[in-house]
């Protein structure tokens, strides 16, 4: 039974990764290259190197060769620090994306560069999200973002956006600023959609005023595997003692926790606060 469950889970992960790779490759050929855009991460760096080789050295380098070479160091970091199975599925994503980008024909949907930038960014975020839901990644800077999130508790996606600006500055200086500036729209759209779709590495602080602190703590622990702190307070209006449960959980766990809190204590008052960074031990579900 256990074996069957794991096989089903692995098949689901493989299907999500393959679908993500197809969307990523189609996006590269139908949107990114149509608009002459530079997407984020190592895919963008790969396209930039390809363009430099073509424009200045009159030599076309296959997308697959450059992308796999650039990803070699992040793959090693991921294998050592994030998880072996996670890295294997990520490698499947990288290889499939690279090969399909070289193989699939381009089908330009629109030549309006603003539409290309916006919808290309949305498709890029969708492809990355599918990988993340499969406990994998599209490679490159995603490895780095996840490493920083798990190692140091930093929500690094917006920092990665800043890092991508360096690639755009080089592209703008070499090939003109029009496509480089539209690429910023592409990357911004992708980052914002990604942070909306995938919330695992975002954190929320819960302050729950309740008459059932023990039961609510057990619920938080069972659902999220996170601890909590019980704070004794006094309600200012009624001057009665009250119990405040303080805990930090991942954003994708909030809905389950709130549902259980309401079930245990319908009169509980909950304040949810966005948490920028956590220092100290914070449990992360293993990627493998």
N, C-alpha and C positions, 0 to 999 in steps of 0.2 A: 504493500500500500504506500509505504513511504517512498519506495523507489519510483513507483508510478507518478506520485505527486511531484517528485523532483524532475522526472523526465518531462512532465507536462509544463513545469515551470521553465525548464531550459528551452523547450520548443517555443514557448511564448516569448522568452527573451530573444531567441534567434529571429523570430518573425518580426518583432518590434525593431530590432537592429537592422534587419534587411530592409524593412519599410523605410526606416530613417535614412539609410544609405541611398535608396532609390529617390526619395524626396530631395535629399541633399544634392545628388548628382543632377537630377532634373533642374533643380534651382540654379546650379552652376551653369548649366548649358542654356537654359531658357530665359533666365533673368540676369544673372550676374554678368555673363559674357556679352549678352545683348546690350546691356547698359555700360559695358566697360568698367564695371565696378570692382572695388577691392573689398571683399568681405572680411570679417574679423578672423583672427587666429591664424593658424598655419595654412589654412586653405587660401586666405588672402595673400600670405607671404609666398606661397607656392605660385599663385597667379602672377604676382609681381616679378618673381624670378623668371617665370616663363616669358613675361612681356619684355623684361630686360634682355634676355637671351635672343628674343626674336628681333627687337628693335636695334640693338647695338652690336650683336654678334651674328645676326642672321642665322640663328640656330634654334630649332624648336626642341625643347626638352619635354619629355612626357610628364604629364601631371603626376602619374603614379610614382615615378622614380624620385621626384623632388619631395613629394608629400611623405613618403615612407622614410626617407632619409631625415627630414626635419623632425619627424615624430619619434625617432629612435631613442633620444634621451628622455623625453617625457614618458615614453612607454616603460623605460627602465625604472624611473622614479615611481610610477604607478604600481609596477609589479612588486617593488620592494616595500612601499609605504601604504598603498591604498588597498590592494587585494589582487590575488592571482586570477581568480575567475573574472573579476571586474575588468582586468587588463586584457584577458583573452577575448572577451566580447567586444571590448573597445577596439582591439586589433582587427577583429572581423569587420567592424564598422569602417575603420580607416581603409582597409584593403578593398572592401566592396565599393566604398565611395570613390576611391581613386580609380579603380578599374572601370566602373560605370561612367565616370566623368569622361574617360578616354574613349569609351565604346559607344555610349548613347549619342544619337544625333541631336543637334540643337533644334528646338522648335520655339522660335521667338513668339511670345503671346502678344506683346505690345512693344512699341518702340518709344513710348512716352517714358522718359527716364525717371520722372518722379514716381509714376506708377510702378515702374521696375524696382525702384529703391524701396518703396513701401511694401509691396507684395513679396518681393524677394526677401526682405527682412523677416516678414511673417513666416514664410516657408522655411527660412533658415532656422528660426526659433522652433518651429514645429518639428523639424528633423532632429534638432539637438534634444528637445524635450522627449521625443520617443526613445532616444538612446538612454536618457537619464531615467525614464520610467522602467527601462529594461536593466537598470543598474549597470550602465555602460556609458561611454562618452564618445563624441566625434573626434576626440584626440586633441593634440596641441595644447592650446591655452586652457581648454576645458579640464585637462589633467591638472594643470597648475591651479586653477580655480578650486577644484575639489580638494586638492592637497592642502591648500591654504585654509579651506573651510573646515576640514576634518582635523588638521594639525593645530591650527591657531584660532578656530572659531570665528573666522572672518568671512562675511558675505562678500565674495571677491568679484562678482560678475561686473559691477560697475568699474572696479579697478582694472579689470581686463579691457573694458571699453576704452579707458584712458591709454592703456598700453598699445591698443590698436591704432591710436592716433599717430604714433611714430611711423607705422607702416604707411599711413595715408600721407603724411608729410613727405616721405620719400617718393611715393607715387605721384603726388602733386608736383613736386619739384622736377621730376623727370618727364612726366607725360601730360602735364596740364592740370589745372585746379578744378575744372568743371566736374569730371568724374570723381575726383577725390572728395569734393564737397558733397556730392550726392551719395558717396559711399558712407559718409558720416550719418546721413539719414537712414541708410540701410542698416548700419550697425546699431544706431540708437533704437530703431524699430525692433530689431532682433532682440536686443538686450531687455527692453521693456516687456515684450511679449513673453520672453523666456522667464523673467522673474514673476510674471503673472501665472504662467502655466505650471512652473515647477517651484515648489516652496520648501523642499526638504532642508535646505541649508539656511533658510530664514528662520529666525527665532522670535517667540513671543513670550512676554512675561505675564503671568496670571496672578492677580490678587483677588482671592475669593473670600468674601465674608459669608460665613455659614454657621449653622447650628449643628452640622454633621461633619466635623473636621476629619475624624478618623476614617469614615467611609469614603469621603472625597479623596483623601490622600491615597487610600488603597486603590481607588479607581485610576488616579493619575499614574501611580506606579505600575499597575497592570497594563494600562493602555500604552504608555510611553516608555516605561522603564526608567523614568526620571524621578528624582527625589523631590521633596518639598519641605518647606519650613513653616511651622505653626507659630503665628504671632498673636499674642493676647492683646486685645484693644478694648476701648470703651466707646460705645456709640455716643456721639455728642448730643444727639437729640433726646434719646430716652435715658441716657446715662446708665446703660446696661453694658455688662461685659460681653464681648463678642470674640469670635475666632476668625483669624485671617490666615488662609493658606496661600503661601507665596511659592511659586514654581515657575520654571522656564521650560518651555517645550518647543518642539519644531512646529512651524506654521501648518504643515500638512496634517498635524495631529489635533489641531485646535477643535475642529468640528466634532470629533468623537468625544473629546474631553468635555466640551460644553453640553453635549447631549446627555452624557452620563451624570454631570453635575446637576442638570435640571431634573433628571430622573430621581436622584438621591434627595435633593433639597430644592423644591420648586421656589422657595423664597430666597435662595442664595443670590448674592449680588457679586457680579464678576466684572473686573476691570482688565482689559487686554491692552498691553502696551508693546509697541514694536521695540525689539531689542537689537541694537546695532552690533554689539560685540560681547562675547563672554570670555572671561579669563578664569582659568581653573578647569576642573574636570567637568565635562559635559558629554553625556552618553550619545554616541552616534551609532545608529544601526549599521552593522557591517555591510559593505557593498557586496561581498561574496555570498 
